[in-house]
Amino acid sequence: MRAQLKRAGTPGPKAIGIDEISIRKGHTYRIVVSDLIRGRPIWFGGEDRSEASMRQFYDWLGENKAKRIRLAVMDMWKPFRNVTNEKAPQAAILFDKFHVMRHLGEALDKVRKSEYARLSGKERRYIKGQKYTLLSRKENLSIDGRKALKVLLVANKRLNTAYLLKESFGQLWDYQRDGWARRFFENWRASLKWQRLPSYVKFAEMIDRHWDGIAAYCKAENKVSLGFVEGLNNKIRVIQRRAYGLRDEEYLRLKILTCMLPPL
């Protein structure tokens, strides 16, 4: 694996993806940085997900190469944004769709929990045990899962509204201009009125606070594959599952950094 990395050479990325992974039970994090154009992870490290750990990546990359970065895709974690603004101020910051939609999924799950607590008896049976059905993408559900989802949404009006709002929000990344995207978001937020969905109102407030990092995707020069970070996350989880009980972090680092490289 070290030979693979040596042959791949030192990267000089123009678009990077920044994410954290949990390496042990509890809050033990490491940062993974990827080259989004070449489609491979290039750095794994840090002691946590702090600003100090994020600076380690830019120190490793060097000042000259940091100046070439034009786009940094990340979640809405403030330390990542702060250090990128400091070390690569010319880079546009884009918040990853996968992480934004995960926040919306969490808001939907809060609606599910509140409805389960509000109802009793037979009305509860449609909700019980349906977390996966409700939060999964429709195309990933089995035939039975789709049937269960249909029954659930017919049975509970508030969950149906919350589900449709979640599904429609994904259109935000289809717009080519900031103004059109903003108009869509304002209409989406206005539709929350009278719906009694406090978790969605909080989500909308969060989007409003981080709007610049979401609207950045409307610019043609920032069109990168946002699915890569999600795909890499899934690949890392598979590596971790296969290496269950492995204590050698250097081995994990090498496995992650070489998982997209061609074999020797």
Disulfide bonds with the S-S distance in Angstrom:
none
